[in-house]
Amino acid sequence: MLHEIRWHGRAGQGVITSSRLLAQAALFEGKHVQAFPEFGPERLGAPISGFTRISDEVIEMRSQVYDPGFVVVLDFSLLGTVNVTKGLLENGKVILNSPKRSTEIASRLLLDPSQVRTIDATHLAMEITGRPIVNTAMLGALARVAPLAALGSIEKAIKDRFPGSLGEKNVELIRRVHEMVE
């Protein structure tokens, strides 16, 4: 089965990194993957998208993700400028970094409350890592909502990418978010 994920964030927030970390975790499990960004000559802070595909079979298509089953939004402020639900599958899920409750966001996005999950990833990232970087936190949230790769595989991908204490802090962050996702 093919799973398609679209990531939304701002340049510099780690959208590309989180897309690639998820792909790496799935690759560890023998799955076929693609991970790639969509951006032009944007400056730091400009809206960007990233894409991940995960499948048990070879992935033949080579295009951006138009109809995602999952959308992950790293920056709540993008809701005012980017249509994050564009093309979302009928029963697709949106995972959003926000202190607001899922029901409030679902209403704003005109989605069923069962389709939206929120987590205050910024607060948790500051508490655990001391930095407002939420890409790995949102990876933990996605892992809770959609078991596309085992949490252990995601932890391994993070430790490979971020050795030492940075990797350990990010693993702690994804575990905490994974437990707390609404």
JOGI-V698291 format. One line per field, one symbol per residue. ss: DSSP state (a for helix, b for strand, c for the rest). psi: psi as a letter, one per 20 degrees, with the letter a starting at -180 (. if undefined). A space follows every 10 residues. Layout:
BEGIN
ss->???
psi->???
END
This chain:
BEGIN
ss->ccbbbbbbbb ccccaaaaaa aaaaaaaacc cbbbbbbbcc ccccccbbbb bbbbbccccc cccccccccb bbbccaaaaa cccccccccc ccbbbbbccc caaaaaaaac ccaaabbbbc aaaaaaaaac ccccaaaaaa aaaaaccccc aaaaaaaaaa acccaaaaaa aaaaaaaaaa cc
psi->ppppppppaq piikggghgh ggggghhhjj rqqqpqrorc lqrpiqprqq qpppqirpoh qmrrohmqhp ppohohihhi hpnijpipqg krqpppoqiq qhhgggghil rphiippqpm hgghggggij qkojghghhh gghghomhqq hhhggggghh hnrbhggggh ggghggghhi p.
END
